[in-house]
Amino acid sequence: MNVSRRLAVAGAVAASSVLVLAGPAFAHVSVQPEGAAAKGGYAVVNFKVPNEREGAQTVKLEVNFPADHPLASVQPEALPGWTVEVTKSKLDKPLTMHGKQINEAVTKVTWSGGKIESGYFQKFPLSIGALPTDTDQLVFKAVQTYSNGETVRWIEEQKPGAEEPQNPAPVLALSAATGDHHGGAASASDDKKTDDMAGHDKKTEASSDSKSSDNTARVLGIVGIVVGVAGVAFGVLAGRRRAA
């Protein structure tokens, strides 16, 4: 075996080893928002659940909500073939939302009855809020159950400076708070700014049109002068030729 072929084989083996070692790191349960998950607002999030077991199906998912940052509003989206159960519990300290006192919050959401085949994944969407304003992330703890009775607990929290745990818990990163927590229309001040900008643009366009007209007039005037001078010169030359 020549040197180049040995290097090629060694590279292929190394690459396959990296894939084998890196595979499980990408196969954990995760959560991502659709758009932004701003502090103090509402968001639609998807729990992505892959099935990494050969010969077994994922048949159940339990997502536990953080007790230190309770969420009063949690609405699941209907998924064909899956039954969803939302569990609420009383709060030790009531929340105030939209001027109303909330005495309970969602502590767990469970999906069951469906199937995720080996080599596939499923997204489980939820609308949640209001998101807390005193933290940069929410940690959810999930339990994945397979058809062979095996359960995988995705509950380990990432520690600062440490390597990713073997079964990391899904983490939702929160972005900075916005003025409009519900994603509604722009404020009156924003409308005024828009109108002012539109007016400014119209004035600019008018000024530009006026300048353009003035420039055109100047060019036409210069052309007229040049044409007139050329005509006079032509007439003088013609007169001299007749005299000669």
N, C-alpha and C positions, 0 to 999 in steps of 0.2 A: 504493500500500500504506500503510495507516494505521500510526500509531506502535505501537499495541498488537500488531498482527500482526507488525510487524518485530521487536519484542522477543520474541515467541513463537518466530519462526523462528530468531532468533539464539540463544535458549536451547536449542532443539532441537539446533542444530548444535554448540553447546558441549558439551551432554550426550553426544552421539554421539562427539565427539572424546575426551572423558574416558574413555568406555567402550573406545574403540579403543586408547588409550594404556595404560589400566589392564589390559586383557585379558591380555596376556602375563605380567603379574606374578602372576596367579592360576593360571597354567597350568603351574607347575613341579612336579617330583616332591617330595613331602613325606612326613614320617613323624609319626604320632601314636599315643600309647598308648591302649589300651582301659582306661580307669580311670587309675590312677596308675602312674608309673614311678619307684619309690622307690629311692634309693641302697642298694646292698647286697642288693636283692631281685630278683625276677623279674617280667617284664611281657610282655604280648602287645601287639605293635605292628603297625600297618598302614602299609605304603608305598603311598601313593595316587599313581597314575600316570594323568594325563589325556592324551588324544590331541588335539593342537591342529593336526594337519596334514590339510588337505583332500586327499582322494584317496589317502591312505596310511594303513596300519594299524600300530599298535605291535605288534611281534612278539617283542620280547626286552627283558628288564630285568636289568641286573647291578647288584648293590649290594655295594660294598666296605666292609668293616668297619674301624673305627679300629685302627691298629696300636699306638697308645700306650695304649689301654684294651681289651685283648683280651677276648672273650667266649667262654667255654668251652662254654656250652650254647646252641645255636641249633636250634630245631625248626620247620620250615615246616608250614603247613597245606595239605592237598591241595586244589588248585583244578582243577575240571573243564576239560580242554582244555590244561592247562599242565603242562610237565615242569620239575621243580625239581632243581637240583644244588647241593649244599653243599660248598664247598671249604675244607679245613683245612690249616694250615701249622704247622710247629714253632715254638715260642716260644724267643726268646733267653733269656728268664727265665721258668722254670716258675711256674705258679700253684698255689695250695693252695685246694682247695674241699672242704668237708665232711671235712676230715682227709686228703684224697687229693691227691697231686701231679699236676697237669695239665701235660703237655708240649706240647700243641698246642691251637690255638683256631681258630675259624672266621674266615676272612679274606674270603670272598666267597660270595654266594648268587646263583644265576642262574636266572631263569624264561624258558622259551622254548616254542615250539610253539603258543601260543595267539594270540589276536588281540584288540586293542582298536580298535574302529571309530572313525572320526573323529567328534568331538563327544561321546565317551563317556569314562569313566574306569574303572579297575580297582583294587581293593585287594589287596595282597599281604601276608598276615598271617604273622608270625613270633612264636614264643615265645623270649625271650632272657633271659640271666642268667649268672652273677650280675652285676648292674649295679655299676659302680665306685662307690666312696665318696669319691674324691678329685677329683671334677669335677662341674660343674653341668649338663653336656650332653655328648652324643655326636654327632659329625659323621660322617655316612655319605656316601660319594661314589657316585653312581649314573650309569649309562650307559643311555640309552633308544635302542633301535634300531627303525627304521621299515621297512615292507615295500619301500620304494623304495631301500633301502640307506643312507639318511641316519641318522646317529647324533647324539644330543645328549648332551653330557657335563655332568651336573649335579654339578659338583665345586668350584665357587668358594665359599670360606668368607667369611662375613660379618665385616668388620673393624669394630671399635668406632668409632662416630661416623660411619661411612661409609654411603652409600646402598646399598640392596640390589643385589648383583651381578646381571648379566644371567642367569646360569645358576647360581643358588645351590644348594649342597649341602643335602640333607635334614638337619635338626638335631632331635635328640630331647632335650627338656628333662627333667632329672631332679629329682624332688621330694625333700624331706628324708627321711632314713632313718626307718623305723618299727621298733618292737620286734619285730614278727613279719614277717620277710622273705618268708615263704612264704604269707602270707595265711591261716594256720591259725586254730585256736581261740584264745580269749583266755587270758591267763596266769592262774595260780592267784590272784594278788593281785587281778586284775580280777574273778575269780569271787567272791572274798571281799567286795570292794567292792559287787558286785551283790547278794550275800546280805544284807550289812549295810543296804544301801539298801532292800531288800525288807522286812527286819525293821522298819526305821524307818517305812516306809510303813504297815505293818500296825499298829504302835503308834499312829501318827498317826490311822489310820482308827478304831481302837478308842477313842482319846481323843475323837475327833470324835463317834462314835456315843454315847459316854457323856454328853458335853456336850449333844448333841441331845436325849437322853432327859431330862436334868435340866431343860432349857429347856421341854420339852413338859409335864413334870410341874408346873412353876411356872405355866405358862399355864393349864393345866387347873384348878389350885388357885385361881388368881385368878378364873377364870370361875365356879367353884363358889361362891366368896364373893359375887361380884356377884349371881349368881342367888339365893342365899339372902337377901341383903339386900333384893333386889327382892320376894321372896316375903313377907318380914315386913312390908314397907311396904304391899304390896297387902292383906295381912290386916288391918292396922290401919285402912286406909281403908275396907275393907268393913265392919268392925265399927262405925265411926262412922256410916256410912250407915244401918245397921240401927237404931241408937239414935235417929237423927233421925226 
